[in-house]
Amino acid sequence: MPAAIKAEDIKTAPFDPRFPNTNQTRYCYQSYVDYHRCQKVRGADYAPCEYFSKVFHSVCPNGWVEKWDGQREEGTFPGNI
């Protein structure tokens, strides 16, 4: 059974001045792409890449992430990773 999540452990993505508007769609997409680029360049064990993972998991709808993961596996993802 998973451990209970404490209220102080719940955090959202910090402000990013590149995306000042309320609509966070671009922030979501860019964080997803940055995470996978970071892992590709630095390797899966590079801890600073986890920042991008936390951001896109916080900001992006789960359906989008699942769709993008499927597209990456099929080789049809539109982004440049």
PDB file of N, CA, C and O in Angstrom:
ATOM      1  N   MET A   1       0.843  -1.175   0.000  1.00  0.00           N
ATOM      2  CA  MET A   1       0.000   0.000   0.000  1.00  0.00           C
ATOM      3  C   MET A   1       0.892   1.243   0.000  1.00  0.00           C
ATOM      4  O   MET A   1       1.825   1.333   0.798  1.00  0.00           O
ATOM      5  N   PRO A   2       0.612   2.206  -0.894  1.00  0.00           N
ATOM      6  CA  PRO A   2       1.440   3.408  -0.948  1.00  0.00           C
ATOM      7  C   PRO A   2       1.273   4.256   0.315  1.00  0.00           C
ATOM      8  O   PRO A   2       0.234   4.236   0.975  1.00  0.00           O
ATOM      9  N   ALA A   3       2.317   4.985   0.614  1.00  0.00           N
ATOM     10  CA  ALA A   3       2.294   5.869   1.778  1.00  0.00           C
ATOM     11  C   ALA A   3       1.376   7.058   1.505  1.00  0.00           C
ATOM     12  O   ALA A   3       1.228   7.486   0.360  1.00  0.00           O
ATOM     13  N   ALA A   4       0.773   7.577   2.544  1.00  0.00           N
ATOM     14  CA  ALA A   4      -0.112   8.731   2.410  1.00  0.00           C
ATOM     15  C   ALA A   4       0.700   9.970   2.026  1.00  0.00           C
ATOM     16  O   ALA A   4       1.828  10.151   2.486  1.00  0.00           O
ATOM     17  N   ILE A   5       0.120  10.809   1.190  1.00  0.00           N
ATOM     18  CA  ILE A   5       0.771  12.047   0.770  1.00  0.00           C
ATOM     19  C   ILE A   5       0.460  13.125   1.790  1.00  0.00           C
ATOM     20  O   ILE A   5      -0.703  13.357   2.122  1.00  0.00           O
ATOM     21  N   LYS A   6       1.484  13.774   2.282  1.00  0.00           N
ATOM     22  CA  LYS A   6       1.315  14.853   3.246  1.00  0.00           C
ATOM     23  C   LYS A   6       1.033  16.165   2.522  1.00  0.00           C
ATOM     24  O   LYS A   6       1.496  16.371   1.400  1.00  0.00           O
ATOM     25  N   ALA A   7       0.285  17.038   3.152  1.00  0.00           N
ATOM     26  CA  ALA A   7      -0.086  18.314   2.540  1.00  0.00           C
ATOM     27  C   ALA A   7       1.148  19.141   2.181  1.00  0.00           C
ATOM     28  O   ALA A   7       1.150  19.821   1.154  1.00  0.00           O
ATOM     29  N   GLU A   8       2.186  19.096   2.999  1.00  0.00           N
ATOM     30  CA  GLU A   8       3.383  19.895   2.705  1.00  0.00           C
ATOM     31  C   GLU A   8       4.198  19.331   1.541  1.00  0.00           C
ATOM     32  O   GLU A   8       5.084  20.014   1.025  1.00  0.00           O
ATOM     33  N   ASP A   9       3.910  18.082   1.116  1.00  0.00           N
ATOM     34  CA  ASP A   9       4.603  17.481  -0.014  1.00  0.00           C
ATOM     35  C   ASP A   9       3.979  17.873  -1.353  1.00  0.00           C
ATOM     36  O   ASP A   9       4.592  17.678  -2.402  1.00  0.00           O
ATOM     37  N   ILE A  10       2.777  18.418  -1.323  1.00  0.00           N
ATOM     38  CA  ILE A  10       2.080  18.785  -2.551  1.00  0.00           C
ATOM     39  C   ILE A  10       2.531  20.172  -2.976  1.00  0.00           C
ATOM     40  O   ILE A  10       2.376  21.144  -2.236  1.00  0.00           O
ATOM     41  N   LYS A  11       3.088  20.253  -4.172  1.00  0.00           N
ATOM     42  CA  LYS A  11       3.582  21.528  -4.693  1.00  0.00           C
ATOM     43  C   LYS A  11       3.190  21.639  -6.150  1.00  0.00           C
ATOM     44  O   LYS A  11       2.996  20.628  -6.824  1.00  0.00           O
ATOM     45  N   THR A  12       3.075  22.841  -6.634  1.00  0.00           N
ATOM     46  CA  THR A  12       2.793  23.069  -8.036  1.00  0.00           C
ATOM     47  C   THR A  12       4.032  23.664  -8.696  1.00  0.00           C
ATOM     48  O   THR A  12       5.014  23.982  -8.026  1.00  0.00           O
ATOM     49  N   ALA A  13       3.972  23.806  -9.988  1.00  0.00           N
ATOM     50  CA  ALA A  13       5.109  24.334 -10.738  1.00  0.00           C
ATOM     51  C   ALA A  13       5.358  25.790 -10.364  1.00  0.00           C
ATOM     52  O   ALA A  13       4.407  26.553 -10.194  1.00  0.00           O
ATOM     53  N   PRO A  14       6.625  26.186 -10.233  1.00  0.00           N
ATOM     54  CA  PRO A  14       6.933  27.586  -9.918  1.00  0.00           C
ATOM     55  C   PRO A  14       6.689  28.489 -11.127  1.00  0.00           C
ATOM     56  O   PRO A  14       6.560  28.009 -12.253  1.00  0.00           O
ATOM     57  N   PHE A  15       6.627  29.777 -10.887  1.00  0.00           N
ATOM     58  CA  PHE A  15       6.436  30.752 -11.956  1.00  0.00           C
ATOM     59  C   PHE A  15       7.618  30.719 -12.908  1.00  0.00           C
ATOM     60  O   PHE A  15       8.770  30.657 -12.480  1.00  0.00           O
ATOM     61  N   ASP A  16       7.329  30.760 -14.187  1.00  0.00           N
ATOM     62  CA  ASP A  16       8.361  30.815 -15.220  1.00  0.00           C
ATOM     63  C   ASP A  16       8.096  32.066 -16.051  1.00  0.00           C
ATOM     64  O   ASP A  16       7.055  32.154 -16.703  1.00  0.00           O
ATOM     65  N   PRO A  17       9.020  33.045 -16.046  1.00  0.00           N
ATOM     66  CA  PRO A  17       8.772  34.299 -16.754  1.00  0.00           C
ATOM     67  C   PRO A  17       8.627  34.146 -18.268  1.00  0.00           C
ATOM     68  O   PRO A  17       8.155  35.067 -18.934  1.00  0.00           O
ATOM     69  N   ARG A  18       9.023  33.003 -18.818  1.00  0.00           N
ATOM     70  CA  ARG A  18       8.829  32.775 -20.256  1.00  0.00           C
ATOM     71  C   ARG A  18       7.358  32.562 -20.581  1.00  0.00           C
ATOM     72  O   ARG A  18       6.945  32.719 -21.730  1.00  0.00           O
ATOM     73  N   PHE A  19       6.559  32.204 -19.568  1.00  0.00           N
ATOM     74  CA  PHE A  19       5.144  31.909 -19.765  1.00  0.00           C
ATOM     75  C   PHE A  19       4.315  32.693 -18.752  1.00  0.00           C
ATOM     76  O   PHE A  19       3.802  32.108 -17.798  1.00  0.00           O
ATOM     77  N   PRO A  20       4.171  34.014 -18.942  1.00  0.00           N
ATOM     78  CA  PRO A  20       3.523  34.855 -17.935  1.00  0.00           C
ATOM     79  C   PRO A  20       1.997  34.795 -17.929  1.00  0.00           C
ATOM     80  O   PRO A  20       1.374  35.273 -16.981  1.00  0.00           O
ATOM     81  N   ASN A  21       1.390  34.229 -18.945  1.00  0.00           N
ATOM     82  CA  ASN A  21      -0.067  34.248 -19.053  1.00  0.00           C
ATOM     83  C   ASN A  21      -0.709  33.134 -18.239  1.00  0.00           C
ATOM     84  O   ASN A  21      -0.045  32.201 -17.786  1.00  0.00           O
ATOM     85  N   THR A  22      -2.011  33.259 -18.071  1.00  0.00           N
ATOM     86  CA  THR A  22      -2.774  32.266 -17.328  1.00  0.00           C
ATOM     87  C   THR A  22      -2.772  30.925 -18.042  1.00  0.00           C
ATOM     88  O   THR A  22      -2.683  29.884 -17.390  1.00  0.00           O
ATOM     89  N   ASN A  23      -2.867  30.924 -19.357  1.00  0.00           N
ATOM     90  CA  ASN A  23      -2.883  29.685 -20.123  1.00  0.00           C
ATOM     91  C   ASN A  23      -1.496  29.047 -20.065  1.00  0.00           C
ATOM     92  O   ASN A  23      -0.527  29.612 -20.572  1.00  0.00           O
ATOM     93  N   GLN A  24      -1.407  27.892 -19.456  1.00  0.00           N
ATOM     94  CA  GLN A  24      -0.118  27.241 -19.221  1.00  0.00           C
ATOM     95  C   GLN A  24       0.179  26.112 -20.210  1.00  0.00           C
ATOM     96  O   GLN A  24       1.047  25.278 -19.950  1.00  0.00           O
ATOM     97  N   THR A  25      -0.521  26.077 -21.324  1.00  0.00           N
ATOM     98  CA  THR A  25      -0.345  25.006 -22.302  1.00  0.00           C
ATOM     99  C   THR A  25       1.086  24.951 -22.823  1.00  0.00           C
ATOM    100  O   THR A  25       1.676  23.873 -22.894  1.00  0.00           O
ATOM    101  N   ARG A  26       1.647  26.093 -23.186  1.00  0.00           N
ATOM    102  CA  ARG A  26       3.017  26.101 -23.711  1.00  0.00           C
ATOM    103  C   ARG A  26       4.022  25.687 -22.644  1.00  0.00           C
ATOM    104  O   ARG A  26       4.997  24.994 -22.936  1.00  0.00           O
ATOM    105  N   TYR A  27       3.780  26.114 -21.407  1.00  0.00           N
ATOM    106  CA  TYR A  27       4.651  25.748 -20.280  1.00  0.00           C
ATOM    107  C   TYR A  27       4.626  24.233 -20.095  1.00  0.00           C
ATOM    108  O   TYR A  27       5.665  23.612 -19.873  1.00  0.00           O
ATOM    109  N   CYS A  28       3.460  23.655 -20.184  1.00  0.00           N
ATOM    110  CA  CYS A  28       3.297  22.208 -20.072  1.00  0.00           C
ATOM    111  C   CYS A  28       4.107  21.503 -21.154  1.00  0.00           C
ATOM    112  O   CYS A  28       4.936  20.643 -20.858  1.00  0.00           O
ATOM    113  N   TYR A  29       3.863  21.872 -22.407  1.00  0.00           N
ATOM    114  CA  TYR A  29       4.522  21.224 -23.540  1.00  0.00           C
ATOM    115  C   TYR A  29       6.040  21.410 -23.471  1.00  0.00           C
ATOM    116  O   TYR A  29       6.789  20.452 -23.664  1.00  0.00           O
ATOM    117  N   GLN A  30       6.492  22.620 -23.201  1.00  0.00           N
ATOM    118  CA  GLN A  30       7.929  22.892 -23.166  1.00  0.00           C
ATOM    119  C   GLN A  30       8.612  22.134 -22.038  1.00  0.00           C
ATOM    120  O   GLN A  30       9.740  21.671 -22.207  1.00  0.00           O
ATOM    121  N   SER A  31       7.964  21.998 -20.907  1.00  0.00           N
ATOM    122  CA  SER A  31       8.543  21.242 -19.793  1.00  0.00           C
ATOM    123  C   SER A  31       8.646  19.762 -20.133  1.00  0.00           C
ATOM    124  O   SER A  31       9.625  19.106 -19.778  1.00  0.00           O
ATOM    125  N   TYR A  32       7.633  19.235 -20.824  1.00  0.00           N
ATOM    126  CA  TYR A  32       7.668  17.833 -21.259  1.00  0.00           C
ATOM    127  C   TYR A  32       8.855  17.607 -22.203  1.00  0.00           C
ATOM    128  O   TYR A  32       9.623  16.660 -22.039  1.00  0.00           O
ATOM    129  N   VAL A  33       8.986  18.489 -23.185  1.00  0.00           N
ATOM    130  CA  VAL A  33      10.083  18.373 -24.156  1.00  0.00           C
ATOM    131  C   VAL A  33      11.434  18.565 -23.462  1.00  0.00           C
ATOM    132  O   VAL A  33      12.371  17.813 -23.733  1.00  0.00           O
ATOM    133  N   ASP A  34      11.552  19.556 -22.575  1.00  0.00           N
ATOM    134  CA  ASP A  34      12.807  19.803 -21.861  1.00  0.00           C
ATOM    135  C   ASP A  34      13.226  18.602 -21.018  1.00  0.00           C
ATOM    136  O   ASP A  34      14.410  18.273 -20.945  1.00  0.00           O
ATOM    137  N   TYR A  35      12.257  17.950 -20.384  1.00  0.00           N
ATOM    138  CA  TYR A  35      12.567  16.761 -19.574  1.00  0.00           C
ATOM    139  C   TYR A  35      13.182  15.662 -20.441  1.00  0.00           C
ATOM    140  O   TYR A  35      14.206  15.081 -20.081  1.00  0.00           O
ATOM    141  N   HIS A  36      12.564  15.385 -21.563  1.00  0.00           N
ATOM    142  CA  HIS A  36      13.069  14.296 -22.408  1.00  0.00           C
ATOM    143  C   HIS A  36      14.373  14.683 -23.124  1.00  0.00           C
ATOM    144  O   HIS A  36      15.218  13.823 -23.372  1.00  0.00           O
ATOM    145  N   ARG A  37      14.537  15.942 -23.448  1.00  0.00           N
ATOM    146  CA  ARG A  37      15.822  16.397 -23.999  1.00  0.00           C
ATOM    147  C   ARG A  37      16.930  16.245 -22.958  1.00  0.00           C
ATOM    148  O   ARG A  37      18.026  15.778 -23.267  1.00  0.00           O
ATOM    149  N   CYS A  38      16.632  16.643 -21.732  1.00  0.00           N
ATOM    150  CA  CYS A  38      17.608  16.555 -20.643  1.00  0.00           C
ATOM    151  C   CYS A  38      18.040  15.099 -20.441  1.00  0.00           C
ATOM    152  O   CYS A  38      19.228  14.809 -20.296  1.00  0.00           O
ATOM    153  N   GLN A  39      17.064  14.193 -20.432  1.00  0.00           N
ATOM    154  CA  GLN A  39      17.404  12.778 -20.255  1.00  0.00           C
ATOM    155  C   GLN A  39      18.209  12.242 -21.433  1.00  0.00           C
ATOM    156  O   GLN A  39      19.103  11.415 -21.257  1.00  0.00           O
ATOM    157  N   LYS A  40      17.891  12.710 -22.622  1.00  0.00           N
ATOM    158  CA  LYS A  40      18.615  12.251 -23.809  1.00  0.00           C
ATOM    159  C   LYS A  40      20.069  12.720 -23.779  1.00  0.00           C
ATOM    160  O   LYS A  40      20.978  11.965 -24.121  1.00  0.00           O
ATOM    161  N   VAL A  41      20.282  13.977 -23.365  1.00  0.00           N
ATOM    162  CA  VAL A  41      21.626  14.559 -23.358  1.00  0.00           C
ATOM    163  C   VAL A  41      22.433  14.123 -22.138  1.00  0.00           C
ATOM    164  O   VAL A  41      23.602  13.758 -22.259  1.00  0.00           O
ATOM    165  N   ARG A  42      21.806  14.162 -20.966  1.00  0.00           N
ATOM    166  CA  ARG A  42      22.520  13.911 -19.709  1.00  0.00           C
ATOM    167  C   ARG A  42      22.398  12.493 -19.184  1.00  0.00           C
ATOM    168  O   ARG A  42      23.193  12.074 -18.342  1.00  0.00           O
ATOM    169  N   GLY A  43      21.420  11.756 -19.667  1.00  0.00           N
ATOM    170  CA  GLY A  43      21.201  10.398 -19.169  1.00  0.00           C
ATOM    171  C   GLY A  43      20.050  10.348 -18.178  1.00  0.00           C
ATOM    172  O   GLY A  43      19.696  11.358 -17.570  1.00  0.00           O
ATOM    173  N   ALA A  44      19.476   9.176 -18.021  1.00  0.00           N
ATOM    174  CA  ALA A  44      18.285   9.007 -17.186  1.00  0.00           C
ATOM    175  C   ALA A  44      18.562   9.232 -15.705  1.00  0.00           C
ATOM    176  O   ALA A  44      17.636   9.526 -14.949  1.00  0.00           O
ATOM    177  N   ASP A  45      19.810   9.100 -15.273  1.00  0.00           N
ATOM    178  CA  ASP A  45      20.132   9.223 -13.853  1.00  0.00           C
ATOM    179  C   ASP A  45      20.500  10.645 -13.430  1.00  0.00           C
ATOM    180  O   ASP A  45      20.862  10.862 -12.273  1.00  0.00           O
ATOM    181  N   TYR A  46      20.417  11.600 -14.325  1.00  0.00           N
ATOM    182  CA  TYR A  46      20.797  12.984 -14.024  1.00  0.00           C
ATOM    183  C   TYR A  46      19.666  13.652 -13.234  1.00  0.00           C
ATOM    184  O   TYR A  46      18.600  13.928 -13.784  1.00  0.00           O
ATOM    185  N   ALA A  47      19.900  13.908 -11.962  1.00  0.00           N
ATOM    186  CA  ALA A  47      18.863  14.380 -11.033  1.00  0.00           C
ATOM    187  C   ALA A  47      18.218  15.717 -11.419  1.00  0.00           C
ATOM    188  O   ALA A  47      17.005  15.850 -11.252  1.00  0.00           O
ATOM    189  N   PRO A  48      18.955  16.718 -11.927  1.00  0.00           N
ATOM    190  CA  PRO A  48      18.288  17.981 -12.277  1.00  0.00           C
ATOM    191  C   PRO A  48      17.185  17.851 -13.334  1.00  0.00           C
ATOM    192  O   PRO A  48      16.332  18.732 -13.439  1.00  0.00           O
ATOM    193  N   CYS A  49      17.189  16.784 -14.104  1.00  0.00           N
ATOM    194  CA  CYS A  49      16.113  16.577 -15.080  1.00  0.00           C
ATOM    195  C   CYS A  49      14.765  16.399 -14.383  1.00  0.00           C
ATOM    196  O   CYS A  49      13.719  16.673 -14.971  1.00  0.00           O
ATOM    197  N   GLU A  50      14.789  15.947 -13.154  1.00  0.00           N
ATOM    198  CA  GLU A  50      13.549  15.698 -12.422  1.00  0.00           C
ATOM    199  C   GLU A  50      12.750  16.978 -12.200  1.00  0.00           C
ATOM    200  O   GLU A  50      11.537  16.918 -12.001  1.00  0.00           O
ATOM    201  N   TYR A  51      13.412  18.137 -12.230  1.00  0.00           N
ATOM    202  CA  TYR A  51      12.687  19.406 -12.111  1.00  0.00           C
ATOM    203  C   TYR A  51      11.629  19.500 -13.215  1.00  0.00           C
ATOM    204  O   TYR A  51      10.471  19.821 -12.946  1.00  0.00           O
ATOM    205  N   PHE A  52      12.032  19.220 -14.454  1.00  0.00           N
ATOM    206  CA  PHE A  52      11.112  19.303 -15.584  1.00  0.00           C
ATOM    207  C   PHE A  52      10.000  18.268 -15.463  1.00  0.00           C
ATOM    208  O   PHE A  52       8.854  18.534 -15.826  1.00  0.00           O
ATOM    209  N   SER A  53      10.341  17.092 -14.953  1.00  0.00           N
ATOM    210  CA  SER A  53       9.333  16.049 -14.757  1.00  0.00           C
ATOM    211  C   SER A  53       8.273  16.507 -13.756  1.00  0.00           C
ATOM    212  O   SER A  53       7.079  16.322 -13.991  1.00  0.00           O
ATOM    213  N   LYS A  54       8.697  17.095 -12.659  1.00  0.00           N
ATOM    214  CA  LYS A  54       7.743  17.574 -11.659  1.00  0.00           C
ATOM    215  C   LYS A  54       6.853  18.673 -12.238  1.00  0.00           C
ATOM    216  O   LYS A  54       5.658  18.731 -11.951  1.00  0.00           O
ATOM    217  N   VAL A  55       7.446  19.540 -13.052  1.00  0.00           N
ATOM    218  CA  VAL A  55       6.664  20.633 -13.637  1.00  0.00           C
ATOM    219  C   VAL A  55       5.616  20.084 -14.593  1.00  0.00           C
ATOM    220  O   VAL A  55       4.442  20.438 -14.482  1.00  0.00           O
ATOM    221  N   PHE A  56       6.013  19.225 -15.531  1.00  0.00           N
ATOM    222  CA  PHE A  56       5.012  18.791 -16.499  1.00  0.00           C
ATOM    223  C   PHE A  56       3.978  17.868 -15.874  1.00  0.00           C
ATOM    224  O   PHE A  56       2.834  17.843 -16.329  1.00  0.00           O
ATOM    225  N   HIS A  57       4.344  17.108 -14.842  1.00  0.00           N
ATOM    226  CA  HIS A  57       3.342  16.298 -14.166  1.00  0.00           C
ATOM    227  C   HIS A  57       2.370  17.174 -13.371  1.00  0.00           C
ATOM    228  O   HIS A  57       1.220  16.790 -13.159  1.00  0.00           O
ATOM    229  N   SER A  58       2.824  18.331 -12.940  1.00  0.00           N
ATOM    230  CA  SER A  58       1.976  19.249 -12.195  1.00  0.00           C
ATOM    231  C   SER A  58       1.054  20.053 -13.112  1.00  0.00           C
ATOM    232  O   SER A  58      -0.108  20.284 -12.778  1.00  0.00           O
ATOM    233  N   VAL A  59       1.565  20.476 -14.259  1.00  0.00           N
ATOM    234  CA  VAL A  59       0.840  21.397 -15.128  1.00  0.00           C
ATOM    235  C   VAL A  59       0.031  20.687 -16.214  1.00  0.00           C
ATOM    236  O   VAL A  59      -1.059  21.142 -16.559  1.00  0.00           O
ATOM    237  N   CYS A  60       0.536  19.596 -16.753  1.00  0.00           N
ATOM    238  CA  CYS A  60      -0.101  18.937 -17.896  1.00  0.00           C
ATOM    239  C   CYS A  60      -1.212  17.982 -17.475  1.00  0.00           C
ATOM    240  O   CYS A  60      -1.091  17.293 -16.462  1.00  0.00           O
ATOM    241  N   PRO A  61      -2.293  17.942 -18.249  1.00  0.00           N
ATOM    242  CA  PRO A  61      -3.321  16.920 -18.020  1.00  0.00           C
ATOM    243  C   PRO A  61      -2.740  15.524 -18.303  1.00  0.00           C
ATOM    244  O   PRO A  61      -1.929  15.360 -19.214  1.00  0.00           O
ATOM    245  N   ASN A  62      -3.154  14.534 -17.526  1.00  0.00           N
ATOM    246  CA  ASN A  62      -2.621  13.181 -17.679  1.00  0.00           C
ATOM    247  C   ASN A  62      -2.862  12.627 -19.075  1.00  0.00           C
ATOM    248  O   ASN A  62      -2.022  11.900 -19.605  1.00  0.00           O
ATOM    249  N   GLY A  63      -3.986  12.957 -19.670  1.00  0.00           N
ATOM    250  CA  GLY A  63      -4.285  12.473 -21.018  1.00  0.00           C
ATOM    251  C   GLY A  63      -3.275  12.945 -22.044  1.00  0.00           C
ATOM    252  O   GLY A  63      -2.922  12.197 -22.956  1.00  0.00           O
ATOM    253  N   TRP A  64      -2.804  14.173 -21.908  1.00  0.00           N
ATOM    254  CA  TRP A  64      -1.805  14.698 -22.834  1.00  0.00           C
ATOM    255  C   TRP A  64      -0.496  13.950 -22.684  1.00  0.00           C
ATOM    256  O   TRP A  64       0.129  13.572 -23.675  1.00  0.00           O
ATOM    257  N   VAL A  65      -0.081  13.737 -21.446  1.00  0.00           N
ATOM    258  CA  VAL A  65       1.190  13.051 -21.191  1.00  0.00           C
ATOM    259  C   VAL A  65       1.135  11.635 -21.752  1.00  0.00           C
ATOM    260  O   VAL A  65       2.090  11.183 -22.384  1.00  0.00           O
ATOM    261  N   GLU A  66       0.032  10.933 -21.529  1.00  0.00           N
ATOM    262  CA  GLU A  66      -0.120   9.578 -22.062  1.00  0.00           C
ATOM    263  C   GLU A  66      -0.078   9.584 -23.592  1.00  0.00           C
ATOM    264  O   GLU A  66       0.546   8.718 -24.205  1.00  0.00           O
ATOM    265  N   LYS A  67      -0.742  10.560 -24.196  1.00  0.00           N
ATOM    266  CA  LYS A  67      -0.744  10.675 -25.654  1.00  0.00           C
ATOM    267  C   LYS A  67       0.667  10.930 -26.183  1.00  0.00           C
ATOM    268  O   LYS A  67       1.102  10.298 -27.146  1.00  0.00           O
ATOM    269  N   TRP A  68       1.373  11.861 -25.546  1.00  0.00           N
ATOM    270  CA  TRP A  68       2.733  12.187 -25.990  1.00  0.00           C
ATOM    271  C   TRP A  68       3.680  11.018 -25.782  1.00  0.00           C
ATOM    272  O   TRP A  68       4.549  10.771 -26.618  1.00  0.00           O
ATOM    273  N   ASP A  69       3.523  10.288 -24.671  1.00  0.00           N
ATOM    274  CA  ASP A  69       4.363   9.105 -24.443  1.00  0.00           C
ATOM    275  C   ASP A  69       4.139   8.079 -25.545  1.00  0.00           C
ATOM    276  O   ASP A  69       5.091   7.485 -26.051  1.00  0.00           O
ATOM    277  N   GLY A  70       2.882   7.873 -25.915  1.00  0.00           N
ATOM    278  CA  GLY A  70       2.569   6.948 -27.000  1.00  0.00           C
ATOM    279  C   GLY A  70       3.159   7.401 -28.327  1.00  0.00           C
ATOM    280  O   GLY A  70       3.680   6.589 -29.092  1.00  0.00           O
ATOM    281  N   GLN A  71       3.077   8.684 -28.596  1.00  0.00           N
ATOM    282  CA  GLN A  71       3.641   9.224 -29.835  1.00  0.00           C
ATOM    283  C   GLN A  71       5.157   9.084 -29.861  1.00  0.00           C
ATOM    284  O   GLN A  71       5.734   8.798 -30.909  1.00  0.00           O
ATOM    285  N   ARG A  72       5.807   9.284 -28.716  1.00  0.00           N
ATOM    286  CA  ARG A  72       7.267   9.115 -28.678  1.00  0.00           C
ATOM    287  C   ARG A  72       7.647   7.663 -28.957  1.00  0.00           C
ATOM    288  O   ARG A  72       8.606   7.392 -29.680  1.00  0.00           O
ATOM    289  N   GLU A  73       6.881   6.724 -28.375  1.00  0.00           N
ATOM    290  CA  GLU A  73       7.165   5.308 -28.588  1.00  0.00           C
ATOM    291  C   GLU A  73       6.969   4.919 -30.056  1.00  0.00           C
ATOM    292  O   GLU A  73       7.713   4.095 -30.588  1.00  0.00           O
ATOM    293  N   GLU A  74       5.958   5.520 -30.710  1.00  0.00           N
ATOM    294  CA  GLU A  74       5.680   5.217 -32.112  1.00  0.00           C
ATOM    295  C   GLU A  74       6.575   5.998 -33.064  1.00  0.00           C
ATOM    296  O   GLU A  74       6.615   5.702 -34.259  1.00  0.00           O
ATOM    297  N   GLY A  75       7.294   6.995 -32.549  1.00  0.00           N
ATOM    298  CA  GLY A  75       8.144   7.819 -33.399  1.00  0.00           C
ATOM    299  C   GLY A  75       7.391   8.914 -34.131  1.00  0.00           C
ATOM    300  O   GLY A  75       7.887   9.448 -35.123  1.00  0.00           O
ATOM    301  N   THR A  76       6.185   9.263 -33.653  1.00  0.00           N
ATOM    302  CA  THR A  76       5.378  10.295 -34.327  1.00  0.00           C
ATOM    303  C   THR A  76       5.226  11.564 -33.506  1.00  0.00           C
ATOM    304  O   THR A  76       4.413  12.420 -33.853  1.00  0.00           O
ATOM    305  N   PHE A  77       5.994  11.711 -32.414  1.00  0.00           N
ATOM    306  CA  PHE A  77       5.889  12.902 -31.585  1.00  0.00           C
ATOM    307  C   PHE A  77       6.353  14.115 -32.389  1.00  0.00           C
ATOM    308  O   PHE A  77       7.425  14.078 -32.992  1.00  0.00           O
ATOM    309  N   PRO A  78       5.549  15.203 -32.407  1.00  0.00           N
ATOM    310  CA  PRO A  78       5.877  16.345 -33.262  1.00  0.00           C
ATOM    311  C   PRO A  78       7.040  17.205 -32.739  1.00  0.00           C
ATOM    312  O   PRO A  78       7.599  18.000 -33.495  1.00  0.00           O
ATOM    313  N   GLY A  79       7.403  17.059 -31.484  1.00  0.00           N
ATOM    314  CA  GLY A  79       8.461  17.907 -30.919  1.00  0.00           C
ATOM    315  C   GLY A  79       9.848  17.422 -31.281  1.00  0.00           C
ATOM    316  O   GLY A  79      10.038  16.281 -31.704  1.00  0.00           O
ATOM    317  N   ASN A  80      10.813  18.309 -31.107  1.00  0.00           N
ATOM    318  CA  ASN A  80      12.218  17.999 -31.389  1.00  0.00           C
ATOM    319  C   ASN A  80      12.914  17.637 -30.085  1.00  0.00           C
ATOM    320  O   ASN A  80      13.327  18.514 -29.326  1.00  0.00           O
ATOM    321  N   ILE A  81      13.040  16.340 -29.834  1.00  0.00           N
ATOM    322  CA  ILE A  81      13.676  15.888 -28.593  1.00  0.00           C
ATOM    323  C   ILE A  81      15.080  15.433 -28.913  1.00  0.00           C
ATOM    324  O   ILE A  81      15.810  15.008 -28.017  1.00  0.00           O
TER     325      ILE A  81
END
